């Protein structure tokens, strides 16, 4: 392959936004009143391709380092949501079952750093 040809390994049959739209997102009911978000489980919900697409974007440097209280994670901001995993992409076993989370953007500093006293209330 020459440098002028597109790298076909970077293109999946379906782009990440289509995979996101097709995913069976579940409400994280336990966090409904504190930090509302949704999730999919890669193997259980058949979302291995979506998880791989997310990790590919993170590995390419498209992630943003953000802080959720004492936790530091790489988030991917796409459309009206931010996406994250609880396991670093480098540590994800492709045959394992991993959670991909998403939450609506707050459009304020809470998208980047959650601090003591912050709440998940948008209003």
Z-matrix of the N, CA and C atoms (Angstrom, degrees):
N
C 1 1.450
C 2 1.524 1 108.33
N 3 1.314 2 116.89 1 134.61
C 4 1.461 3 118.86 2 177.40
C 5 1.527 4 109.86 3 -91.87
N 6 1.331 5 115.64 4 171.31
C 7 1.460 6 120.37 5 -176.13
C 8 1.523 7 113.20 6 -68.57
N 9 1.312 8 117.90 7 -16.03
C 10 1.464 9 121.08 8 -178.30
C 11 1.524 10 112.70 9 -84.41
N 12 1.332 11 117.05 10 -20.75
C 13 1.465 12 120.23 11 -177.12
C 14 1.518 13 110.16 12 -81.42
N 15 1.333 14 117.36 13 143.77
C 16 1.465 15 119.17 14 176.64
C 17 1.520 16 109.80 15 -66.63
N 18 1.319 17 116.00 16 146.57
C 19 1.451 18 121.74 17 178.37
C 20 1.524 19 108.30 18 -80.95
N 21 1.307 20 117.08 19 106.57
C 22 1.454 21 121.33 20 -176.21
C 23 1.530 22 111.78 21 -68.40
N 24 1.331 23 118.44 22 -19.83
C 25 1.458 24 119.42 23 177.30
C 26 1.518 25 110.77 24 -69.55
N 27 1.329 26 118.85 25 -20.88
C 28 1.459 27 122.11 26 178.27
C 29 1.523 28 112.10 27 -83.97
N 30 1.278 29 117.43 28 -9.09
C 31 1.462 30 120.73 29 -178.89
C 32 1.515 31 109.19 30 -109.59
N 33 1.295 32 116.62 31 123.38
C 34 1.456 33 119.00 32 173.63
C 35 1.513 34 106.83 33 -90.79
N 36 1.324 35 115.69 34 171.20
C 37 1.460 36 119.73 35 177.24
C 38 1.524 37 109.77 36 -59.72
N 39 1.306 38 115.95 37 -28.64
C 40 1.458 39 122.08 38 -176.89
C 41 1.522 40 108.62 39 -132.84
N 42 1.321 41 117.67 40 139.25
C 43 1.464 42 118.99 41 -179.49
C 44 1.534 43 110.86 42 -76.87
N 45 1.319 44 115.57 43 163.95
C 46 1.466 45 120.97 44 -173.39
C 47 1.528 46 112.57 45 -62.01
N 48 1.320 47 119.07 46 -35.73
C 49 1.460 48 120.34 47 -179.43
C 50 1.534 49 111.16 48 -67.05
N 51 1.313 50 117.42 49 -34.70
C 52 1.467 51 120.57 50 175.72
C 53 1.523 52 109.91 51 -68.41
N 54 1.326 53 117.00 52 -42.11
C 55 1.467 54 120.47 53 177.62
C 56 1.528 55 110.44 54 -61.30
N 57 1.321 56 116.96 55 -42.33
C 58 1.463 57 121.63 56 178.65
C 59 1.530 58 110.31 57 -61.36
N 60 1.319 59 116.58 58 -44.27
C 61 1.461 60 120.95 59 -178.75
C 62 1.530 61 112.11 60 -64.69
N 63 1.315 62 117.38 61 -31.42
C 64 1.469 63 122.02 62 -179.19
C 65 1.523 64 113.52 63 -84.17
N 66 1.318 65 118.12 64 -16.53
C 67 1.468 66 121.57 65 -173.32
C 68 1.531 67 111.08 66 -68.71
N 69 1.329 68 116.49 67 143.65
C 70 1.470 69 120.82 68 179.09
C 71 1.537 70 111.14 69 -86.10
N 72 1.316 71 117.15 70 72.17
C 73 1.458 72 121.97 71 -176.85
C 74 1.519 73 110.77 72 -59.57
N 75 1.324 74 115.63 73 137.36
C 76 1.469 75 123.18 74 178.98
C 77 1.525 76 108.80 75 -115.31
N 78 1.328 77 116.19 76 139.66
C 79 1.464 78 119.47 77 175.62
C 80 1.527 79 109.30 78 -70.74
N 81 1.314 80 116.72 79 135.36
C 82 1.461 81 121.96 80 172.92
C 83 1.528 82 106.62 81 -81.44
N 84 1.319 83 116.19 82 83.81
C 85 1.460 84 123.22 83 -171.04
C 86 1.521 85 111.60 84 -57.00
N 87 1.307 86 117.98 85 -38.07
C 88 1.458 87 122.12 86 -179.09
C 89 1.522 88 111.77 87 -57.71
N 90 1.338 89 116.84 88 -29.06
C 91 1.462 90 121.67 89 -176.17
C 92 1.520 91 113.17 90 -106.53
N 93 1.323 92 117.27 91 13.76
C 94 1.467 93 121.63 92 -176.64
C 95 1.532 94 112.56 93 -52.91
N 96 1.319 95 117.41 94 -42.02
C 97 1.461 96 120.79 95 -175.56
C 98 1.521 97 114.09 96 -96.27
N 99 1.324 98 117.77 97 -5.66
C 100 1.466 99 119.64 98 -178.22
C 101 1.519 100 111.60 99 -113.40
N 102 1.328 101 118.22 100 -62.98
C 103 1.464 102 122.36 101 178.63
C 104 1.524 103 108.59 102 -132.46
N 105 1.333 104 117.42 103 80.04
C 106 1.467 105 119.86 104 -175.80
C 107 1.521 106 111.92 105 -60.41
N 108 1.322 107 114.68 106 131.01
C 109 1.459 108 121.06 107 175.95
C 110 1.520 109 109.57 108 -160.77
N 111 1.318 110 114.77 109 172.96
C 112 1.457 111 122.53 110 178.52
C 113 1.520 112 108.52 111 -123.20
N 114 1.322 113 116.16 112 167.10
C 115 1.455 114 120.55 113 179.89
C 116 1.526 115 111.06 114 -153.06
N 117 1.308 116 115.03 115 161.96
C 118 1.465 117 123.33 116 166.53
C 119 1.519 118 106.36 117 -133.56
N 120 1.326 119 115.74 118 152.03
C 121 1.454 120 121.78 119 176.87
C 122 1.526 121 106.49 120 -107.91
N 123 1.309 122 116.44 121 122.23
C 124 1.470 123 121.50 122 -167.74
C 125 1.526 124 113.74 123 -52.30
N 126 1.301 125 118.54 124 -58.51
C 127 1.471 126 120.64 125 -175.06
C 128 1.529 127 110.88 126 -77.75
N 129 1.325 128 116.63 127 -47.09
C 130 1.470 129 121.64 128 -177.88
C 131 1.526 130 111.39 129 -57.40
N 132 1.328 131 117.33 130 -41.59
C 133 1.465 132 121.43 131 -177.45
C 134 1.528 133 112.78 132 -99.15
N 135 1.340 134 117.23 133 8.44
C 136 1.470 135 120.69 134 178.15
C 137 1.520 136 113.28 135 66.49
N 138 1.333 137 117.22 136 37.39
C 139 1.459 138 121.36 137 -175.04
C 140 1.530 139 113.25 138 -113.02
N 141 1.341 140 116.65 139 32.18
C 142 1.460 141 120.52 140 179.09
C 143 1.525 142 111.63 141 -62.12
N 144 1.330 143 117.51 142 -38.09
C 145 1.461 144 120.61 143 -179.90
C 146 1.533 145 110.84 144 -66.56
N 147 1.327 146 116.76 145 -39.58
C 148 1.468 147 120.47 146 177.16
C 149 1.527 148 110.62 147 -65.06
N 150 1.316 149 117.78 148 -45.21
C 151 1.463 150 120.85 149 178.95
C 152 1.526 151 110.56 150 -61.75
N 153 1.324 152 116.85 151 -42.24
C 154 1.467 153 120.51 152 178.43
C 155 1.528 154 110.82 153 -63.59
N 156 1.337 155 117.54 154 -40.19
C 157 1.466 156 121.00 155 178.93
C 158 1.527 157 110.39 156 -65.57
N 159 1.327 158 117.18 157 -40.55
C 160 1.468 159 121.53 158 176.54
C 161 1.526 160 109.64 159 -60.02
N 162 1.327 161 116.66 160 -50.75
C 163 1.473 162 120.51 161 -177.33
C 164 1.525 163 111.70 162 -64.29
N 165 1.315 164 117.13 163 -35.49
C 166 1.464 165 119.55 164 177.85
C 167 1.532 166 109.95 165 -61.71
N 168 1.323 167 116.58 166 -41.90
C 169 1.468 168 120.88 167 179.23
C 170 1.533 169 110.74 168 -65.69
N 171 1.328 170 116.48 169 -40.64
C 172 1.470 171 120.66 170 177.71
C 173 1.525 172 109.56 171 -63.60
N 174 1.325 173 116.95 172 -46.61
C 175 1.465 174 121.62 173 -178.44
C 176 1.523 175 112.34 174 -63.95
N 177 1.333 176 117.17 175 -27.02
C 178 1.467 177 120.91 176 176.87
C 179 1.523 178 112.34 177 -79.79
N 180 1.314 179 116.76 178 -1.05
C 181 1.460 180 120.24 179 177.69
C 182 1.512 181 115.00 180 91.04
N 183 1.338 182 118.00 181 15.40
C 184 1.457 183 120.97 182 -178.90
C 185 1.529 184 112.92 183 -85.43
N 186 1.330 185 117.00 184 -6.37
C 187 1.456 186 121.02 185 -179.51
C 188 1.517 187 111.36 186 -77.24
N 189 1.320 188 115.06 187 158.19
C 190 1.457 189 122.79 188 177.33
C 191 1.523 190 106.96 189 -119.47
N 192 1.317 191 116.64 190 128.24
C 193 1.459 192 120.24 191 178.02
C 194 1.518 193 108.96 192 -75.25
N 195 1.331 194 115.63 193 123.78
C 196 1.459 195 121.58 194 -179.97
C 197 1.526 196 108.30 195 -132.99
N 198 1.339 197 115.21 196 164.54
C 199 1.456 198 120.94 197 -176.74
C 200 1.519 199 110.19 198 -121.55
N 201 1.307 200 115.02 199 127.29
C 202 1.460 201 121.91 200 172.49
C 203 1.515 202 105.67 201 -111.60
N 204 1.330 203 115.90 202 95.69
C 205 1.456 204 123.25 203 -171.03
C 206 1.526 205 108.90 204 51.92
N 207 1.324 206 119.82 205 -114.51
C 208 1.466 207 122.10 206 -176.69
C 209 1.531 208 113.60 207 -87.55
N 210 1.324 209 117.84 208 -4.79
C 211 1.464 210 121.28 209 -177.92
C 212 1.524 211 111.29 210 -93.76
N 213 1.316 212 116.01 211 138.98
C 214 1.459 213 121.71 212 174.19
C 215 1.520 214 107.28 213 -114.45
N 216 1.315 215 116.75 214 128.67
C 217 1.465 216 121.94 215 -177.64
C 218 1.522 217 110.46 216 -139.17
N 219 1.320 218 115.12 217 163.22
C 220 1.454 219 122.27 218 171.23
C 221 1.528 220 107.48 219 -95.45
N 222 1.319 221 116.54 220 123.63
C 223 1.455 222 122.63 221 178.36
C 224 1.516 223 108.88 222 -111.34
N 225 1.310 224 115.38 223 149.37
C 226 1.453 225 121.75 224 174.56
C 227 1.524 226 106.36 225 -114.26
N 228 1.324 227 116.87 226 123.06
C 229 1.461 228 122.45 227 -179.86
C 230 1.522 229 108.23 228 -97.44
N 231 1.331 230 116.46 229 115.82
C 232 1.463 231 122.22 230 -179.62
C 233 1.525 232 108.92 231 -137.43
N 234 1.320 233 116.48 232 124.33
C 235 1.459 234 120.07 233 179.69
C 236 1.510 235 110.95 234 60.29
N 237 1.308 236 117.27 235 -128.63
C 238 1.464 237 123.26 236 -177.41
C 239 1.526 238 113.15 237 -94.14
N 240 1.338 239 117.25 238 8.71
C 241 1.462 240 121.07 239 -174.16
C 242 1.516 241 112.61 240 -128.16
N 243 1.350 242 114.09 241 159.67
C 244 1.453 243 120.99 242 166.14
C 245 1.529 244 106.19 243 -115.87
N 246 1.338 245 115.84 244 143.84
C 247 1.458 246 123.63 245 -174.35
C 248 1.513 247 109.51 246 -122.45
N 249 1.339 248 117.28 247 143.99
C 250 1.456 249 121.15 248 178.69
C 251 1.520 250 110.44 249 -157.31
N 252 1.319 251 114.84 250 161.29
C 253 1.455 252 122.48 251 173.52
C 254 1.523 253 107.93 252 -117.41
N 255 1.312 254 116.44 253 160.61
C 256 1.461 255 120.94 254 175.71
C 257 1.520 256 110.41 255 -89.54
N 258 1.307 257 117.07 256 -11.92
C 259 1.465 258 123.61 257 178.34
C 260 1.519 259 107.45 258 -114.20
N 261 1.319 260 117.15 259 134.35
C 262 1.470 261 120.12 260 176.20
C 263 1.520 262 108.85 261 -59.27
N 264 1.321 263 117.10 262 140.21
C 265 1.467 264 120.82 263 -178.63
C 266 1.527 265 112.11 264 -55.03
N 267 1.320 266 117.15 265 -37.57
C 268 1.466 267 120.55 266 -179.67
C 269 1.528 268 111.56 267 -62.65
N 270 1.333 269 117.65 268 -22.63
C 271 1.461 270 122.22 269 -177.78
C 272 1.525 271 113.24 270 -100.27
N 273 1.319 272 117.68 271 1.11
C 274 1.464 273 120.71 272 -177.40
C 275 1.523 274 110.01 273 -78.38
N 276 1.326 275 114.95 274 127.77
C 277 1.464 276 122.74 275 175.75
C 278 1.528 277 106.88 276 -86.49
N 279 1.334 278 118.29 277 119.28
C 280 1.469 279 120.21 278 -177.44
C 281 1.530 280 113.39 279 -57.59
N 282 1.337 281 117.31 280 -24.64
C 283 1.464 282 120.70 281 179.62
C 284 1.523 283 112.30 282 -92.84
N 285 1.332 284 116.92 283 -2.21
C 286 1.461 285 120.93 284 -178.86
C 287 1.513 286 111.91 285 -87.45
N 288 1.312 287 114.79 286 -179.62
C 289 1.461 288 121.91 287 178.37
C 290 1.515 289 107.59 288 -112.83
N 291 1.322 290 116.65 289 115.13
C 292 1.459 291 121.80 290 -175.75
C 293 1.520 292 109.97 291 -127.49
N 294 1.321 293 115.36 292 151.81
C 295 1.462 294 121.98 293 -177.53
C 296 1.521 295 110.16 294 -96.77
N 297 1.325 296 115.67 295 132.10
C 298 1.458 297 122.89 296 170.12
C 299 1.527 298 105.82 297 -111.63
N 300 1.323 299 115.76 298 123.36
C 301 1.463 300 122.36 299 -177.84
C 302 1.524 301 110.48 300 -105.08
N 303 1.325 302 115.21 301 158.49
C 304 1.465 303 120.30 302 170.30
C 305 1.516 304 108.96 303 -148.71
N 306 1.329 305 115.00 304 148.10
C 307 1.464 306 121.65 305 176.53
C 308 1.518 307 108.25 306 -140.03
N 309 1.320 308 115.43 307 145.73
C 310 1.461 309 119.71 308 174.45
C 311 1.524 310 108.95 309 -59.98
N 312 1.314 311 116.57 310 144.12
C 313 1.454 312 120.68 311 177.78
C 314 1.526 313 110.41 312 -69.09
N 315 1.318 314 116.14 313 142.37
C 316 1.455 315 121.76 314 175.03
C 317 1.525 316 110.76 315 -83.47
N 318 1.318 317 115.72 316 -27.44
C 319 1.466 318 122.67 317 -176.46
C 320 1.532 319 111.05 318 66.02
N 321 1.326 320 114.99 319 35.18
C 322 1.462 321 121.44 320 171.78
C 323 1.529 322 107.38 321 -149.50
N 324 1.326 323 117.49 322 -170.89
C 325 1.462 324 120.81 323 -174.21
C 326 1.521 325 113.39 324 -59.49
N 327 1.355 326 117.41 325 -21.88
C 328 1.463 327 120.04 326 -178.94
C 329 1.530 328 112.81 327 -64.19
N 330 1.321 329 116.79 328 -17.42
C 331 1.465 330 118.39 329 175.05
C 332 1.530 331 111.21 330 -69.85
N 333 1.324 332 117.15 331 -17.52
C 334 1.462 333 121.24 332 -175.00
C 335 1.518 334 113.60 333 -117.75
N 336 1.319 335 117.45 334 -30.37
C 337 1.464 336 120.41 335 -178.99
C 338 1.523 337 109.89 336 -151.30
N 339 1.338 338 116.05 337 121.35
C 340 1.455 339 121.80 338 175.09
C 341 1.520 340 106.96 339 -98.99
N 342 1.324 341 115.97 340 131.55
C 343 1.465 342 120.70 341 -177.45
C 344 1.524 343 110.33 342 -124.58
N 345 1.312 344 115.36 343 165.82
C 346 1.464 345 121.61 344 178.05
C 347 1.527 346 108.88 345 -53.20
N 348 1.312 347 115.65 346 134.11
C 349 1.461 348 121.08 347 -179.58
C 350 1.518 349 113.40 348 95.57
N 351 1.351 350 117.23 349 -18.52
C 352 1.462 351 120.25 350 177.19
C 353 1.525 352 109.49 351 -69.17
N 354 1.303 353 115.04 352 152.50
C 355 1.460 354 120.09 353 175.40
C 356 1.519 355 108.55 354 -129.78
N 357 1.304 356 115.25 355 167.77
C 358 1.452 357 121.22 356 177.21
C 359 1.515 358 112.44 357 -87.38
N 360 1.312 359 117.18 358 8.63
C 361 1.472 360 120.54 359 179.71
C 362 1.524 361 109.48 360 -76.27
N 363 1.306 362 116.85 361 132.37
C 364 1.468 363 120.60 362 -178.16
C 365 1.528 364 112.08 363 -89.19
N 366 1.291 365 119.08 364 -19.14
C 367 1.456 366 122.16 365 -173.87
C 368 1.445 367 114.02 366 -90.53
